[in-house]
Amino acid sequence: IVKRTSVKVSKGAVLQHVRIGPGWRKVVVRMARADLVGLPYNSNFTDNKQEYPTKVNCSGLVWNAYYYGTGHQINLDSNHISYAPGVYPYDIKFSKYTHTYRTVT
């Protein structure tokens, strides 16, 4: 796991959290750690929403952990299309479940 303070990001990047209860949060973290963290990198954002991925990228990892970890209850894709094959960072940024608490300046 990488600490956010150890990664350089572009000006205008946002720090967000997902508005869910602590019970769901534990389930999502457990699923991400057990099934997603450590997989090889997937550079294909157009096809990063698989139930059993063999590769992940940042948005694919986050989307999969929330969607499949909560039994399809939380879809972070802001266009609300769970069957679309890809999710991009901006889809998660503008999700109804995410809240921006800081913008990097």
C-alpha positions in Angstrom: 0.0 0.0 0.0 1.3 3.4 -0.9 0.8 6.4 1.3 -0.8 9.4 -0.4 1.9 11.7 0.9 4.6 9.7 -0.9 3.1 10.2 -4.4 3.5 13.3 -6.5 0.3 14.4 -8.2 -0.7 17.2 -10.6 -2.0 20.5 -9.4 -5.8 20.2 -9.3 -5.9 16.5 -8.2 -8.5 15.8 -5.6 -8.6 13.8 -2.4 -11.9 12.0 -1.9 -13.7 9.6 0.3 -16.7 7.4 -0.4 -19.8 8.1 1.6 -20.7 4.7 3.0 -21.0 3.2 6.4 -18.2 1.5 8.3 -19.6 -1.9 7.8 -19.5 -1.6 4.0 -16.0 0.1 4.3 -14.6 -3.0 6.0 -16.0 -5.3 3.3 -14.6 -3.2 0.5 -11.1 -3.0 2.1 -11.1 -6.7 2.7 -12.0 -7.5 -0.9 -9.5 -5.1 -2.3 -6.7 -6.4 -0.2 -7.6 -10.1 -0.7 -8.4 -10.1 -4.4 -7.0 -6.9 -6.1 -4.0 -5.4 -4.5 -0.8 -6.8 -6.0 -2.2 -7.8 -9.3 -0.3 -6.7 -12.4 -1.1 -3.2 -13.9 -3.8 -3.0 -16.6 -3.1 -0.1 -18.9 -6.4 -0.6 -20.7 -9.0 1.6 -19.0 -11.6 0.7 -21.6 -11.8 -2.8 -20.2 -11.1 -2.7 -16.4 -14.4 -3.7 -14.9 -14.2 -7.5 -14.6 -15.5 -9.5 -11.7 -12.4 -11.6 -11.6 -9.6 -9.4 -13.0 -6.1 -10.7 -13.6 -4.8 -7.1 -14.0 -6.0 -3.8 -12.5 -5.4 -0.1 -12.6 -6.3 2.5 -10.0 -9.9 3.2 -11.1 -10.5 -0.5 -11.9 -9.3 -1.6 -8.5 -11.5 1.0 -6.7 -14.6 0.3 -8.8 -14.3 -3.5 -8.5 -13.7 -3.3 -4.7 -16.8 -1.2 -4.2 -19.1 -2.9 -6.8 -18.3 -6.5 -6.2 -17.3 -6.1 -2.6 -20.8 -4.7 -1.8 -22.7 -7.2 -3.8 -23.4 -4.7 -6.6 -24.8 -2.2 -4.2 -22.3 0.6 -4.8 -21.5 1.6 -8.4 -18.9 4.3 -8.4 -19.1 4.8 -12.2 -20.7 8.3 -12.5 -22.5 7.3 -15.7 -24.3 4.5 -13.7 -23.7 1.9 -16.3 -22.5 -1.1 -14.4 -22.2 -3.3 -17.5 -20.0 -0.8 -19.4 -16.6 -2.5 -19.7 -14.5 0.5 -18.5 -14.3 3.0 -15.7 -12.0 6.1 -15.7 -10.7 8.2 -12.8 -13.1 11.0 -13.8 -16.0 8.6 -13.6 -15.2 7.9 -9.9 -14.4 11.6 -9.3 -17.9 12.6 -10.3 -19.8 9.7 -8.7 -22.7 10.4 -6.4 -20.9 8.4 -3.7 -17.6 10.3 -3.7 -16.9 13.5 -1.7 -14.0 15.8 -2.4 -12.4 17.0 0.8 -9.3 18.6 -0.6 -7.9 19.9 -3.9 -4.1 19.8 -4.4 -2.8 23.2 -5.1 
